[in-house]
Amino acid sequence: MDTEAQHTERDRSSGPADGTEEGSRSTHVGDPEAVRAPWRRAALLGAFCMVALLLFSTFVLQPFLIPSGSMEPTLRVGDRVLVNKLAYRFGAEPRRGDVVVFDGTGSFVPETAGQDPVTAALRGVASSLGLAEPEETDFVKRVVGVGGDRVVCCDKRGRIEVNGDPVDEEYLHPGDRPSQVDFDVVVPDGLLWMMGDHRSRSRDSRDHLGEPGGGMVPVDRVVGRVDWFGWPLGRIGSLEGTDAFTGIRPAGEDRG
């Protein structure tokens, strides 16, 4: 029996099924370009997803981290809310009772020289994704007066009046008065009168009455309306509206 011939046939049959030589197969496995290609695709996909998320956050829906208790009990420290940036994009304007995020530059904080551009950009990206506290110029408050409204505090029962009608603010923090500071203001067109729900701990329009702008926030500084909770899990859902301003007469119809 020719055992040498049998060994020869067995050796040939044990090679690659596609007929590729052993040396060629080793060359392909160790090819650096073949190893790098999947990582490059993953990096490009990750970059695309990040850009898409930033664009969505910039123009549609932005997460916002609540940094203080000025809006308690409606919004709590550490809540992550979702700000609807389309709410006022197509002709609609903020209404009394809306909870909004706005840029307070020039109204709640003075105009100042900006910080380092790189630091500002990195912080802006982190805050726009809800991963860091918002910019020091960003605030979240409730709209109490719109253009033309006369907002007065307080009536004989200690309530705020808008255009001569009292407002029963059921959203106020328990134990808080509507305001410990008396005021009587008329909101110019294109501006808003803003107040926090935790009145004893909120720095809002009342605190800037004697400053340029009188504490009024321009409508075009509004970033968007807080419509939903995104975190914590137990609070996920839509932000309930308020009926406190239902029945308030239009601006200019103050009973005096």
C-alpha positions as CSV (number, residue, x, y, z in Angstrom):
1,M,0.0,0.0,0.0
2,D,1.3,3.5,-0.9
3,T,1.1,5.3,2.4
4,E,3.0,8.3,1.1
5,A,0.3,9.0,-1.5
6,Q,-2.4,8.8,1.2
7,H,-0.5,11.3,3.4
8,T,-0.2,13.6,0.4
9,E,-3.9,13.6,-0.4
10,R,-4.8,14.1,3.3
11,D,-2.5,17.1,3.5
12,R,-4.1,18.7,0.5
13,S,-7.7,18.2,1.8
14,S,-6.9,19.9,5.1
15,G,-6.1,23.2,3.5
16,P,-8.6,26.2,3.1
17,A,-11.9,25.2,1.4
18,D,-11.6,28.2,-1.0
19,G,-8.2,27.2,-2.1
20,T,-6.5,30.2,-0.5
21,E,-2.9,29.6,0.4
22,E,-1.9,29.7,4.1
23,G,0.5,32.5,3.6
24,S,-2.2,34.7,1.9
25,R,-4.6,34.1,4.8
26,S,-2.1,35.2,7.4
27,T,-1.4,38.4,5.4
28,H,-5.1,39.4,5.4
29,V,-5.6,38.7,9.2
30,G,-2.7,41.0,10.1
31,D,-3.6,43.8,7.7
32,P,-3.7,47.1,9.8
33,E,-6.2,48.7,7.5
34,A,-8.7,45.9,7.9
35,V,-8.4,46.2,11.7
36,R,-8.9,50.0,11.7
37,A,-11.9,50.1,9.3
38,P,-14.5,49.0,11.9
39,W,-13.3,51.5,14.4
40,R,-13.4,54.3,11.9
41,R,-17.0,53.4,11.0
42,A,-17.9,53.3,14.7
43,A,-16.3,56.7,15.3
44,L,-18.1,58.3,12.3
45,L,-21.4,56.8,13.4
46,G,-20.8,58.2,16.9
47,A,-20.0,61.6,15.6
48,F,-23.1,61.6,13.4
49,C,-25.3,60.7,16.3
50,M,-23.7,63.5,18.5
51,V,-24.2,66.1,15.8
52,A,-27.8,65.0,15.2
53,L,-28.5,65.1,19.0
54,L,-27.0,68.6,19.3
55,L,-29.1,69.9,16.3
56,F,-32.3,68.3,17.8
57,S,-31.4,69.9,21.2
58,T,-30.7,73.3,19.6
59,F,-33.8,73.6,17.5
60,V,-36.5,71.2,18.8
61,L,-36.2,69.9,22.4
62,Q,-33.6,70.7,24.9
63,P,-33.0,69.0,28.2
64,F,-32.6,71.5,31.1
65,L,-31.2,70.7,34.6
66,I,-33.0,72.5,37.4
67,P,-30.3,74.1,39.5
68,S,-32.2,75.7,42.3
69,G,-35.4,75.6,44.4
70,S,-36.9,78.8,43.0
71,M,-39.7,77.0,41.2
72,E,-40.6,74.5,43.9
73,P,-42.9,72.6,44.2
74,T,-43.5,72.7,40.5
75,L,-39.8,72.0,39.6
76,R,-37.4,70.5,42.1
77,V,-33.6,70.7,42.3
78,G,-32.1,68.0,40.1
79,D,-35.1,67.6,37.9
80,R,-34.3,67.3,34.2
81,V,-37.0,68.9,32.2
82,L,-37.5,69.1,28.4
83,V,-37.8,72.5,26.9
84,N,-40.0,72.8,23.8
85,K,-38.2,75.2,21.5
86,L,-40.9,75.0,18.9
87,A,-43.6,76.3,21.2
88,Y,-43.1,80.0,20.2
89,R,-41.5,79.5,16.8
90,F,-44.5,79.9,14.5
91,G,-46.2,83.1,15.6
92,A,-47.3,82.0,19.1
93,E,-46.0,83.9,22.1
94,P,-45.7,83.1,25.8
95,R,-48.9,83.2,27.8
96,R,-49.6,83.9,31.4
97,G,-49.0,80.8,33.4
98,D,-46.4,79.3,31.1
99,V,-43.2,78.0,32.7
100,V,-40.4,79.0,30.4
101,V,-36.6,79.0,30.1
102,F,-35.0,82.3,29.1
103,D,-31.7,84.1,28.7
104,G,-31.6,86.7,31.4
105,T,-28.8,88.7,29.9
106,G,-29.6,92.4,30.1
107,S,-32.6,91.8,32.4
108,F,-31.7,89.5,35.3
109,V,-27.9,89.7,34.8
110,P,-25.9,92.6,33.3
111,E,-24.2,92.5,30.0
112,T,-20.6,91.4,30.6
113,A,-17.6,90.2,28.6
114,G,-18.0,86.6,27.8
115,Q,-15.8,83.8,29.2
116,D,-13.1,81.9,27.3
117,P,-14.7,80.8,24.0
118,V,-13.5,77.2,24.3
119,T,-14.8,76.8,27.8
120,A,-18.1,78.5,26.9
121,A,-18.5,76.1,24.0
122,L,-17.8,73.0,26.0
123,R,-20.1,74.2,28.8
124,G,-22.8,75.0,26.3
125,V,-22.7,71.6,24.7
126,A,-22.9,69.9,28.1
127,S,-25.8,72.0,29.4
128,S,-27.7,71.7,26.1
129,L,-27.6,67.9,26.6
130,G,-28.8,68.3,30.2
131,L,-25.4,66.9,31.5
132,A,-24.4,70.1,33.4
133,E,-26.0,73.0,35.1
134,P,-27.3,75.7,32.7
135,E,-25.4,78.8,31.9
136,E,-25.5,81.4,34.7
137,T,-27.5,83.6,32.3
138,D,-30.3,81.0,31.9
139,F,-33.3,81.0,34.1
140,V,-36.6,79.2,34.5
141,K,-39.6,81.1,35.8
142,R,-43.4,81.4,35.3
143,V,-44.9,84.1,33.1
144,V,-47.2,86.2,35.2
145,G,-47.6,89.3,33.0
146,V,-47.4,89.8,29.2
147,G,-47.2,92.9,27.1
148,G,-49.8,95.5,28.1
149,D,-50.7,93.8,31.4
150,R,-50.9,95.7,34.7
151,V,-49.6,93.5,37.5
152,V,-50.2,94.7,41.1
153,C,-49.4,93.2,44.5
154,C,-51.2,92.9,46.5
155,D,-55.0,93.1,47.0
156,K,-56.7,93.1,50.4
157,R,-56.5,89.3,50.5
158,G,-52.8,89.3,49.6
159,R,-53.3,88.2,46.1
160,I,-51.6,89.4,42.9
161,E,-53.9,91.2,40.5
162,V,-53.5,91.2,36.7
163,N,-55.6,93.9,34.9
164,G,-57.7,94.3,38.0
165,D,-58.5,90.6,38.4
166,P,-57.1,88.6,41.4
167,V,-55.0,85.5,40.7
168,D,-55.4,82.4,42.9
169,E,-51.9,80.9,42.5
170,E,-52.4,77.3,43.5
171,Y,-48.9,76.4,42.3
172,L,-47.1,78.5,45.0
173,H,-44.9,76.8,47.5
174,P,-46.8,76.0,50.7
175,G,-46.6,78.8,53.2
176,D,-45.4,81.4,50.7
177,R,-47.1,84.7,50.2
178,P,-47.6,85.8,46.6
179,S,-45.0,88.5,47.3
180,Q,-43.5,90.2,50.3
181,V,-42.7,93.2,48.1
182,D,-45.4,95.5,46.9
183,F,-45.3,96.5,43.2
184,D,-47.5,98.1,40.6
185,V,-46.1,97.7,37.0
186,V,-47.4,97.9,33.5
187,V,-45.6,95.4,31.2
188,P,-44.5,97.0,27.9
189,D,-45.3,95.3,24.6
190,G,-42.7,92.6,23.7
191,L,-41.7,92.1,27.4
192,L,-42.7,89.7,30.1
193,W,-43.1,89.8,33.9
194,M,-41.5,86.7,35.4
195,M,-41.9,85.2,38.9
196,G,-40.8,81.9,40.6
197,D,-43.3,79.6,42.3
198,H,-41.2,79.6,45.5
199,R,-41.6,83.3,46.1
200,S,-39.6,83.5,49.3
201,R,-36.6,81.9,47.5
202,S,-36.9,83.3,44.0
203,R,-34.9,86.2,42.6
204,D,-37.2,87.3,39.7
205,S,-38.6,90.4,38.1
206,R,-39.4,91.9,41.5
207,D,-35.7,92.0,42.4
208,H,-34.8,94.1,39.3
209,L,-37.4,96.8,39.4
210,G,-34.9,99.6,39.8
211,E,-32.5,98.3,37.2
212,P,-32.4,99.0,33.5
213,G,-35.3,97.1,31.9
214,G,-37.2,97.1,35.2
215,G,-37.0,93.3,35.5
216,M,-38.9,92.8,32.3
217,V,-37.7,90.0,30.0
218,P,-37.8,90.4,26.2
219,V,-40.0,87.8,24.5
220,D,-37.2,87.1,22.0
221,R,-34.9,86.0,24.9
222,V,-37.3,83.1,25.7
223,V,-35.6,79.8,24.8
224,G,-38.7,77.7,25.1
225,R,-41.5,76.3,27.2
226,V,-41.1,73.6,29.8
227,D,-43.5,70.9,28.7
228,W,-42.2,67.6,30.0
229,F,-40.2,66.0,32.8
230,G,-37.4,63.7,31.6
231,W,-36.0,62.7,35.0
232,P,-36.3,61.3,37.6
233,L,-38.2,58.2,36.5
234,G,-41.0,58.8,39.0
235,R,-41.8,62.2,37.5
236,I,-41.5,61.4,33.8
237,G,-44.5,62.9,32.0
238,S,-46.0,66.2,30.9
239,L,-45.9,69.3,33.1
240,E,-49.4,70.2,34.2
241,G,-50.8,73.5,33.2
242,T,-52.6,76.0,35.5
243,D,-56.0,77.6,35.4
244,A,-55.0,80.4,37.7
245,F,-55.1,83.0,34.8
246,T,-58.4,81.7,33.3
247,G,-60.8,84.6,33.1
248,I,-58.2,87.4,33.4
249,R,-59.4,90.2,31.3
250,P,-57.3,91.3,28.3
251,A,-54.5,93.9,28.6
252,G,-55.9,97.4,28.7
253,E,-59.1,96.5,30.5
254,D,-57.9,97.1,34.0
255,R,-60.7,98.1,36.3
256,G,-58.2,100.6,37.8
